[in-house]
Amino acid sequence: MEGQESIDPKATMKIAIIGQSLFGKEVYTELRKEGHEVVGVFTVPDKNGKADPLASEAENDGVLVFKFPRWRLKGQAIPEVVEKYTSLGAELNVLPFCSQFIPMEVIDAPKHGSIIYHPSILPRHRGASAINWTLIQGDKIGGFTVFWADDGLDTGAILLQKECEVHLDDTVNSLYNRFLFPEGVKGMVEAVRMIADGSAPKIPQPTDGATYDAIVKKETAKINWDQSAEAIHNWIRGNDKVPGAWTEVNGQKLTFFGSTFTSNGPAPEGEILEIPGASRPAVVTKTGLLLFGNDGKTLVVKNIQFEDGKMIPASHYFKSSDSTTLQLSDEEKKISGEIRAAWERILTNVQTVEDSTDFFKAGAASMDVVRLVEEVKLKCNGLQLQNEDVYMATTFGEFIQMLVRRLRGEDGKEELLIDYVERNINTMTIRMPHQLFVNGQFLNAEGDKTYETINPTDGTAICKVSLAQIADVDKAVAAAKDAFENGEWGKMNARDRGRLIYKLADLMEEHQEELATIESIDSGAVYTLALKTHVGMSIQTFRYFAGWCDKIQGSTIPINQARPNRNLTFTKREPIGVCGIVIPWNYPLMMLAWKTAACLAAGNTLVLKPAQVTPLTALKFAELTAKAGFPKGVVNILPGAGSLIGQRMSDHSDVRKIGFTGSTPIGKQIMKSCAVSNVKKVSLELGGKSPLIIFKDCDMDKALRMGMSAVFFNKGENCIAAGRLFIEEAIHDEFLQKVVEEVKKMKIGDPLDRSTDHGPQNHKAHLDKLVEYCQNGIKEGATLVYGGKQVPRPGFFFEPTIFTNVEDQMYIAQEESFGPVMIISKFSDGDIDGVLKRANGTEFGLASGVFTRDISKALYVSEKLQAGTVFINTYNKTDVACPFGGFKQSGFGKDLGEEALNEYLRTKAVTIEY
């Protein structure tokens, strides 16, 4: 038996359960019954104060439970998390259902490795939507696989598989409940038993028949009518209940549920419904909506959902406009009766609760709201309402309508109207808003002004984007001010504000591949970097600041008493109001996140201007804020020219704070405008010329690797890029030789190609500046060792470049390139103070770095370097919890960490005499 150590058949093992859900709970329970010792359960954090079923069960049993929000950070396993895991001494990891990414340090740690449950017969239907695709593709046989985890995506060796017949009218729920859940639990237990008795095989997955299926999403669930009736039926049932297969009828999106394949036969009587693209008109019958495939065969849909969340029996389609109330199913009527009884238990002074009974007029108080929310949770399978939901639906009839919508997966809110630009790229369909986002709506700019945003990979236009005008700034600021002063946002509890921001982060994670693709085509970022850093760190930033919302607090201060009276003095930390945010083009989404997350966590509203050349992820972000439920006016996005839009924001008297990242000259102009207009609060993250000092006693391999990253990360379009490397003379030549060798290995190409190391520069004007920058270096006598030219291919590609023999007075030694240009200067052996003087001999002070094995030397250098960030034996190591900002003409104020909140808060002192 390959790779499997034989042990006593009756022996038990120490097992770590990594996962979640009722399925995970059942696997955990059965393994304990088998006599195995569960040394720890690793599951997801509590959601809305409710523990995952697996966590609850394990906690009740006294088993150690860990609820890590994540296992990895920036692609690396978190040491503290791995340490807690390894301390348990697990011999096997069992992953029954796990939505988190588990690092290989954990997967490979146990004696017997890790096993995972997957609901398909691998290698068919790899991916997170396997059950959906089993139905969509009309598989006659389904089932599940228990496989050995490896570093691929559902590619590990097979331990066991179980098959079942897929019925023609199976749904995701029926297939799961009939076979995949009960037999899957048994299969996981059987797999562990086989490992324990030494009989577990490791069968390599075949390559033939392997498929990887994308996650099913609402935007990709549109029905293709040019196919057989059975294929249409499979599509509808494979997307039922989530995300829901849809089509457009009379300009409105209709989503279909409850499909039954009827093969063929005479069409029953009913009313005709024209569906664009269908081979024949549909028929609304007494039994539902009859649909036709292109083969003349038929299917029937039971329920239809409208864009506003309203769901009706399909047979009532032409009656739907007669009533605004939902039609309740028998099950929903039963729930309504149970909730009515709960109202009667709470409202003891009301004999009979009618549809018109008002919860609060009948005497309910705030504690009764909490009780009602808990009653709903118990009666409705854990459905978590918020207190505000009760306040928004105060009569019983309104409350039941709201509750049923939630149970059906819809909140009843009006769907956001978006004129998407769609592109099929990177094996997906991306949907990009392209208009201004003001007061919760996408709309054209004043005068319908537009411009083209360009793909730097080939220089072609991606789409036309609305170009904001001064009048649009005034509209956006007015909307933000009204939302702050009069809207729901200003009245919202801090904890509820945090929930909204957490929800936004979840939506960003759900759309992370789409966001990363948009970022790549709009900014030239290499896709893998965009996914991990541009988008990944943005998600982390919103989650970090969401946690701060209910922890912003003042203090009490002892003061001299006004005898014979007494005094109480306390401080309050309050939001500022309307904030203007202006961000650069190098990290379009991440720079948005760094400022916006802290701004929103503090309770402000905002108007944001993305860089004119990279507006698209900001507009997609606007869409996600609306879907997360942010009130109108809280977030407003205005693509446009900085000289017009940024200037108007700086001058506007209703804007109380400007957060800016960009060049030092523009920062100075903004600071002046903020002072003249209304003495706005301002924070500036400006240019840099960050020195990196590499001493001869460094770890050469690490210094080389990090030195390259310090310069070439994100094509050098990095505010903290090492603008100048100081190499100690004894190792200068060796370092130079090795760095040239490594740079020659870098692959320049399409940023969507996963093997690309170096993509195009952001835009044509920047490329031209880099060419000029290098020409200046050559003219002044610096030695061009490598690169220095535009790459002869379409797009805005520039060669990774290396200069040496750079003297302190040269232009390239003083000015930032903001591109892939390594500037190397040597310094005399042992001259620490001399190199520090040279490193500090600039008006910039954003970041810096030092490589040495001598900790005393490292700390001395870190104390003397005049920069807001100092990296020791690393570089580019930023984190959402660590404050980031510069000294001198690199600006003032901080992004990230607790200190960032100070930029978006004001302190009020209150003194009471009594």
N, C-alpha and C positions, 0 to 999 in steps of 0.2 A: 504493500500500500504506500503510494508516493507521499512523502512529506508528512506522514501521520504517525506519531509515536504511539505504540500500543500501551494501554494502561488497563488496570483492573476493570472488568465489565461492570462491577458493582460500585466502582469508585464514583464519588461525586466531584464536582469541580467548583472552583471559585469563579463566579461569573459576574461580569459587569453588563448591565442592561443599558443600552444607549438608544433612546428613542422617545416615543410619546404616543398618545391616543389610547382609546379603548383596546385596540389590537395589542399595543405594547403592554397594557395592563394585564390582559389575559395570558400573554406569553410569560410575563413575569410570574403570575400566580401559578401557572402550570409547572414552570421550572422549579419553583420552590417546593411544590408538591412532590416533584421527582427526587427531592432531597439535596439539590444543589444549593450552595451557599451564594446568595446574591450579595456581593461585597459592596456594591454601590449601584445606584440608579442615576443616570445622567439624562436629564430631560430639559425641556424648554422652560423659560421663566414663566411665572404666573401671568395670566392675561386678565386684565381688569379685576385683579384681586382673586382670581379663581385659579387653583392649581390644576395642572393637567391630570387626567384620571390616573395615569401611571404614577405620577408623583404622589397623589393623595393616597393611593393604595400602599405604596412603599413607606410613606411617612407613618401611616397607621400601623405598619408592621415593625416600625423602629429601624428600618433599613436606611443607611446613609443616602441622602438625596442631594444631588448637585444640580443647580439650575443655571448653567452658564449661558449667557446671551450669545456667546460665540466661542469658538475654539481656536480661531486663527485671527491674526491681525496683520494686514498688509502681506498676505500670503504666507506668513510664518506662524507656526504654532505658538500659542501664548505659554511661556514657560511655567507660570504659576498654575495654569489650568492643567497642563500635562503633569506637573509635579503632584498635584492633588490626585489625579487619576492613577498615576503609577504607584503612589503610596499604598493603594489598596491591594496590590498584588494579584490582580485578576489573571486567571489562566485562560479565559476565553471572553471575547466581546460578542454579545448578541444584539443585533440591530434589527428589531422587528419592524419598526417604521420610524425613520429619522429624517427630519427636514433640515438638519444642520450639516455643515461640511466638517467632517472629522479628519484631523490631520493624520498622515501616515505614521507619525511617531506614536499615535495611540492605536491605530489599526494594527500595526505590526508588533506592538509591545507584548501582548500575552503569549504564553507558551504555545497555545493552539490557534493564535490569530483571531480573526473576526469573521462572523457570518452575517449575511444580510438577506432579508426577505424582499422579493420583487414580484409584483402581481402580473407576470406574463411568463410565457415559456421562452426564456432567453435562448438565443440572442435576438429573438424577435421582440420588438417594442421596448427597446431600452429608453429610459427617460421617465420623467415624473408623471406623465399622463398615459401610462400603459393601459389601464382599464378602458379609458376613453377610446384609444386607438384600436383596441381589440374589437370594439363594437363598430367604430367608424369604418374599418377595413373589412367588416363582415366576416371575421374569423369564425369558423365553425367549431374550433377547439380553442379553449382558453386554459388558464391555470396559473400556477405560480412556480417560482424558482427560489431555492435557498442556495446562495452562492458564497464563495470565499471572497472577502473584500480584497481588492487591489487598488492601484492608483488610477485605474481607468473609470469610465462611467458605465457601471453595470456590466463590466467585462470580465469579472473574476471567474475562476474555475467553479464549475457546478458541483454542488454537493447532492442535492436531490431536486426532483421536479414532480409535480402532480398536475394531471390534466382533468378538464371537465368539458362537457358539451356546452356550447353557447347557443341558447335558444334564440329564435328569430325575433322575439319581442322582449328579450332581456334588456334591462337598463343597467347603468352603472351600479345603482343601488341593489337591484335584484341579483346581479351576478356576484357582487361583493357579499351580500348577506347570505346567499344560498351556498356559496362555495369558498370564495377567496378568504373570507374572515374565519369561519369555523375550521375549515380544513387547513388554512394557513397557520393557525395557532397550533394544530396538531403537527403540521409539518415542521415548524420551528422546534417543537419539543423532540420530535423524532430525530431531527438533525443533530441536536445537542446529545441525544442518547447515542447516536452513531459515533460522534467524536469521543464520548466518554468510553465506549467499548472498543475504540480503535478501528472501526470499520468504515469511517467516513471517507468517501473518495474525493479526489480532486480531478474532475474531468474538464479539460480545456474547452471553452466555448467554441463551437464551429464558426467559421467565417461565413459560410453559405447561409443566406437567409437573415443575416444580421441587419437590423434596422434601428435607427435612432429617431424617435418621433418628438416633435416640438411640443412644448406645453400648450394645451388648448387655452385660447384666450378669446374674449368677446370680439375683439376687432378682427380676428381671423375666422370667426364662426359663421360667416355669411354663407347662405345656401347656394350652391351651384345647381341650377335647374336643368342644365344640359347633361343629364345622366339618368340612369334607370330609377324607377320608383324604389327599388330595394336599396340602391345606393343613397338616395335622398333620405329614406327611412333610417339607414345606418348612421348617416350624418347627424340627424336630429336626435336620435337616442344616444349617440356617443357624446353629445354635448349637453345632455339633460341630466341634472338640473343646472349645473355650472359648466360653461359660461352661458349656455343657451344658444341654439342655432337660430339665425334670424334672416329676414329678408325685408325689402322695402315695398310698401304698398301705399300708393297715393302720397308719396313723400314722407311717410312715417315708418319707422323701424318696428317690425313685429317679430317677437320671439316665440317660437313654437315649443310646446312641451307635450309629452304623452303620445308618442307616435305609435301607430299600429300598422303593420304591413298587411294589406288586404288582397294583394296579388292583382286580381282584375274582376270583371263582372259589370253588370249594368250600373251606370251612375245613378244614385238615388236622386230624388227631387230635392231642390233647394235653390238658393239664390247664388248667382254667379259673382265671383270675386276675381277681378283681373290682377294677376301678379306678373310684373315685368320680368321677362326672361323665361317664364314657364312655358312648356310646350302646349298646354291647354289651360283655360281658366280654372281656378279652384271653385269648389261648390260648398257653400255653407249649408250643412244638412242638420237633421235632428240629432245625429250622433257625433258631429264634429265637423272639422274642415277637411274635405276630401281634396287630395292633391294628386297630380299626375306626373309620372316620369316620362322621359322621352321615348320609352318603350310602350306607352299606353297603359301600363299597370298603375295601380293606385295605392295610396296610403291615407290614413286618417289621423289628424292631429286633434287631441282632446282639448288643450288649453292654449290660449293666446295671451301674451303679455305685451302691453303698450309701452312706449318710451317713458311714460310717467310712473311706471311701476305697477299700474293697474293690470290685474290678471282677470280674465273672464273665461267661461266655457266657450270654446270655439263656436259652438252652435248658437251662441248669443251675439255673434260679431255685429250683425246689423242692428242689434238692440242696444249695443254698448253705449251709445251716445244718449240714451234715455235716462241714464242714472250715473251718478258719480260714485256710487258705493260699490264695493267689491262683492262678488257673489261668493259666499262661503261654501266650501265643500262640507261633507258630513263630518269629517274629522275636525275641520275648523269650527263647525258649529258646536261640537263636543267641547273643544277648548274654550269657546266663548262662554259656554255654560259654567265651566269650572272657574273661569275668571270672574264671571258675574257673582258666583258664590263667594269668591275671595273679597270682592268689593263689599258684599253684604256682611262678611265677618269683620271687615275694617270699619265700615260705616254702621255702627251698631244702632244708631238712631234712625236708620232708614229701613222700613219694612221690606220694600221691594225695589230693587235697582232697575230702573228703566233706561232705555237708550239715551234719554235726555237728562239723566241724573248727573249732576256736576260734582266731581270728586271733592272739590274744595268748598263749594257752597253747602255741601252736605256735612261739613265740619272736619274734613281731613286736615292734618297738620304735616309738618316736614317729616316727622318720624313715620307717619303713615305712608308717605311716598317711598321711603326706604323699604318698608314692609311690603308694599305692593310690588316693587321691583324684585324683591326676593321671592314673592309668591309666583310671579311670572317665571322666574328662573327655575323653580321647582316643577311647575306645571308644563313648561315648554322646552324641555330637554336642554336646560342650561342657557337659554337665550338671555343675553345680558342687555337689559335696557339701561339707559341713563336717567337720572332724576329729571333732567330737562325734558325727556320724552313724556313724562306724566304731566308736566306743566304745559306742554304744547298740545296735549289732547285731553282736555279736562272732563268731557262728558263720556259716559260709558260707550256710546256709539262711536265717537271719534277714537277712543282708546282702542277698541276692538279693530277698527279699520287700520290704525297704525300698527297694531300688534301683528295682524295677519300679513301685512306687507313685509314686516321684518321676518316673519317665519318663512315667507316665500323668497327671501333673499333680496328684497328691494326696499329702499327707504322712502319711496314715493316722491323724492325730490325731482324737480324738473331736470331733464338731461341737458348737459351743457352742449350748445350748438357750436360745432367746430368745422370750419372749412379746411379739411386736412389736405396736405400734399403727401401723396403716397409714393414710396419707392420700394421696389423689390431688390434688396441688396443684402449681402452678408447672410444669405440663406434665410431671410425673414422679410416681412413687409413692415416697413417703418412708416408711422403716421405722424406727420409733423404739422402742428399749427404754425401759421405764418403771419398772423395779424397781431396787432397790439392786444394786450390783456388789461382791461380797465374795468373796475367795479364788477368783477366776476364775469365779464363777457369778452369774447374775442371780437374785435371790430377793426374796421379800416382806419387808417390815419386820416387826419384832417386833409381834405382835398384829394383823398385816395392816393396819396404819395406812396411810392414803393421803390425798392432797389433790389438788385440781385445779390444773393450771398453765394460765394464761389467755393467750389471743392478744390482745395490746394493740391490734390493728387493729380488732377489733370487740367485744372484751370477752367473747367466748365461750370455753368450756373447750376446750382441745386434747385433753387426756386426764387420767386419774388417774395420779398418780405415788406410788410408795412413800415414806412419810414415816418417816425413820430415827428410832430411839429410842436411849436410852443403851446398852441391851444390844447394839444393832447396832454402835455405836462400839467396844465392847469386843471384839466378834467380828472386826471389821475390823482393829483394832490387833494383835490376836493373830495374825491371818493375815499381816499385814505383817511382824511381828516374826519369825515362823517362816520366812517367805520370805527374810528378810535373814540370819538366823543359821544356818539349816539347809538352805535350798533351793538350787536350781540358780543363782539370781540371784547369791547371795553368792559362788559359786565360779566364776562365769563370767569369762572373759578380757575385759579392757576393750574390745578390738577387736570381740569378738563382741557385747558389749553395744551398741556403736556400730552394728553391723549391724542389730540389732533395732530400734533407734530410727530408722535410715534406712528400714527396711521399714515402720515405723509411719507415717512421713512420706509414703511412697509410697501407702499405703492411704488416708491422709487426702486426698491429691491425687486419687486415684481416686474418692473419695466427696465431692469438694469441692462439687459442686452440691447434693447432698443435705444436706450439713452447712450450707451457706449458706442453704438453704431453711428448715431447722429453726431456724437462728439468727434468721431473719427473723420467723417466726411466733411464736417464743417470746420474743424480746426487742424486736421492732419495728424492727430494723436494716433499712435499705434494702438490698435484695438485692444490688445491684451493689457496695455498700460491704462487705456481709458476705462476698461472694465474694472481693473483693480484699484486704480488711484483716482482718476477723474470722477468716476461714479462711486466706487467703493468707499472712498474716504468721505464723499458727500453724504452718503447714507449714514455712515458712522457719526458724522458731525451732527446731523439732525437728531439722531438717537441720543447722543451725549447731551445736547442742550434740552431735549425734551425732559430729561431727568432733572434738570435744574429748575423747571418752571415753578414747582411748589417748594423750593428751597431758597428762594430769594427773600431775605428778611432783614429787618433793621435791628436796632439794639436799644436798650434802656440805658440812660446816662445819669449818674448821680450829679446833681448840681447843688449849689448853695441854696438852702431853703429861705423862702420869704417869710421869716418868722413874724408873728406866731403861726402863720399858715405854712402849708407844705407844698412842694412841687414834684411833679412827675414829668420827666423829659424822655422822649423816645424818638427814634428816627424811623422813617419809612423809605423803602427803596421803590421808586415809582418809574414806570415807563416814561419816555420823553415825549412821545407823540408820533408825528409823521417823520419817518426817516428816509432820506435819499441815499441810495446805494449805487455806486458806479464801479463796475468791475472790468478787468482786462480780458484779453483774448487768449492767453496762454493756457489757462485752466478754466474754461468758461463755466462749467457746472460747479467745480470745486470752489472757486472763488465766490460764486453765488452762495454756496452753502456756508462757507466760513463766516460770512457777514450776516446772511439772512437768518440762519438758525439762532444765533444769539439775539438778534433784533426781535424775532418773533417770540422767543422764550421769555424775553423781558416784558412782552406785552405790547410792543409797538406795532404800528402799521407801516407799510413801506411802498416806495416807488423805486423800482430798480431799472437802471439802464445797462443792458449788456453791451459788450463791445460790438460795434457796428458790423465787424467782419465775422462774428461768431454768435448769432442771436438764437440759434435753433434749440439748444438744450434748455435755455432759459424759458422759452415759450412752451416747451414740453413740460417743464417744471410747473409752469402756471396751470396747465391742464390738470396736473396731478394734485395741486393744492385745491382746486375746485372739487375734484373727485374725492379728496380726503374730507371735504366738508368745511373748509375754511369759509367764513362769512365773506360776502361780497365786499370789496374795497380794501381788504386786509393786505393783499398782495397785488401789485400792479406792475406790469412789465412793458417797457417802452424801448424797442430797438430804435436806434437813431444816432445821429452825429453827436459826439461829445461836445463840440463847440457850441451846439445849439441846445441839446437836451440836458447835458450835464451842467452847462452854464445856467440854464433856466432853473434847474433844481437847486443850484447853489445860491441863486439870487432870490428864490421864492420865500416870501415871509412866513408861509405856513409850514415850511419844512424846518424842523428843529434840530436835525442832526444830518451830517453827511459822512458816510463811510466810503473811502476811496482807495482803490489799489491801481497804481499806474506809475507814470513817469514823474520825476521830481519837478520839472518845470510846470506841468499841469497841476500837480499837488499844490504848488505855491500859489497858482492862480485861484484854485478852489478855496484855499485858506483865506486869501484876500477877500474873495466874494462872500464867504461865510461871515467874515468880520463886518464887512460894510453893510450887508443886507439886514441881519437881525442877530448878529453874534451867535451864530449856530455853533453847537458842539460839533467837533470834527475829529476824525481819526484818519491817518494817512499811512499807507504802506507803499513806499516809493522805491526808487531804483536801488541797485546794489552793485558792488564790485567786491564780492566776498573773497577774502584771501584763504587759501588752504596751504598750511605749512607742513611739509613732510620732512621729518628729521631722519638722519641716517640709521638710527636705531629702531626704525619702524618695522612692522611686519610688512615686508615688501609686497607680497602677493595681495594682502588686504588693501594696502595703500594704493596699489595699482588699480585694483578692482573698484574701490570706492572713489578714487580720483577720477576715473573715467565716468562713473555714474555722476559725480559731482558736476561734471562739465556737460556730458552728452545726454543726461536724463531728459526725456521729453523734448528731444532735439535741441537742447540748450535753452529752450524757451521756459526758463525756470527762474523765478525771482531770486532764489538763494543759490543759483548756480555758482560754482567756484570760478569767479571772474579772473583769478590769477593764482597760479600755483608757484609756491616758493619751495624749491627742492635743494636740500643740503648738497653741497658741491661733491662730496664723496660718492653719492649715489645718483647724481644728476644724469650721467651718461647711461647708466643701466636702466634707470626709470624711463628715460626718453626712448631707448631702444625697444623696451618691452611695450610701452604704450603705443608706439607706432605699429608694432606687430599685432596688437589687439585691435587697433582701430581698423586695420586692413581687413580684419575678419568680419566687420560689421556689415550686415546686409541692408542695403538701401532699397526701399521699394514701397509697394502699396501697403498702407497702414492696416488694411483689413486682412492682409496675408499674415497668418499666425507666425510665420518664420521671420518676418521683418523686424529688424532692430531699430531702424532709423527712417522715419517718414518725412513728408515734405514740411517745409517751413509754413507758417500759418497763412501768409498772404504775400502777394507779389512785392508790395512796397518794402516789406521786411526783408525779403530775399535780396532785393537791390541794395538795401543798407548793409547787409552782411558782405556782399561783394565789395562795396566801397570800403567797409571797415578793414577787410583784409588787404586791400590795395594800399591803404594808409599805413598798415603795419609794415608792408614790404618797402614802401618809400622811405620810412623812417629808419630802416636798417635792421629790423627784426628778421630772424631766420625762419622762413616758411618751410617746415619740415614735411608737412603733408596737407593735402586738400587745398582749400582756399578758393574753390571755384563752384559755380553752379553745375549741377549734374546735367549732362546733355540728354534730357528726356522730357516729355510733357510734365507739366506741373511745376511746383516751386521747391525743387530739391536742391540742397546745398551739401557739399561734401563735409564730413567731419574734418576739422582743421586743427593743426598743431603748429604753434609758433614757439620758438625758444630764443635765447639771447635777447630777451625783452628788457629794455632799460626803464627805469622808473619814470622818466620824463616823457616817454613815448605815449602817443594817443591811445594805443590799445592797452597800455598799462593803467591808464586812468579812467577810460570810459567803458561802459558795459556794452557787450556785443548782443546779449540776449539771444545767442545762437550757439551752435555747436563748435565753438572756437576755444581751444585750450591754449592759455597764455602761460608759458613757463619761464620763470626767472630762477637763477641759482643764487644761493647765498653761502658765505664762507662757513666752513666747518666750525661749529661751536659758537657762532655769533648769534645767540638767542635774542639779545636786546636789539641788535642791528636789524634782524629780520622783522622783529615786532614793530620797530619804527617804520619800516617800509610797508608792512602790512596795514598799519594804521594811517599811512600817509595818503588818505583819501577822505573825501567828504561823505562817503557812504559808510553805513554800519549796520547792514541787515543781518548777515550771517558770517560765519568763519569756521575754520576747522584746523585740527592739528593731529598728526599721526606720530606717535612715539611710544616706546615701551616703558619709558620713564614717567611714572605717575606724578612725581614731584614736578618735573619739567612741564607735563601736560597741564597741571593745575596752575602753575605759574603763568604759562602762556594764556590760559583761559581767563585769568584775572586781568591780564594786560590788554587783551584784544578788545577793541572798542566796537562791539557788535551785539545786537540783541539776542543772537543765538550763537553758541559755540558748540561744535561737534568735536568730540574726542574719540579718535579711532573709529569713526563712522562718519556718514554724511547723509543728508536728505532725510534724516530720521525725525520727521515731524509726527505729532500725535494730536488727536482732538482734545486731549486733556492738558496739553502743554501750551502755555501762551506763546504767541508768535508776533514779532514786530521788531522794528529797527531803532537805531540810534542815529543821531546827526541828521543828514539830509536823506536818510532812508525812511524818515517819518517818525511818527509817534502814535501811541495807542496800540492795543493788542487785539489780534484775532485769536480764537480758540482758547480753551481753558476757562476757568472761572473768571479770570481777569477780563475776558472779552465782554462779559455781561456789563462790566462797569462802563463800557463805551455806550451802552444803550439804556442806562438807568440814570436817574437823578435822585439825590438824597434830600428828603424833607425832614426838618426837625420840628417836633411838636412839644410844647411845654404847657402843662396844666397846673393851675393853682387850686388848692382845695383846703 
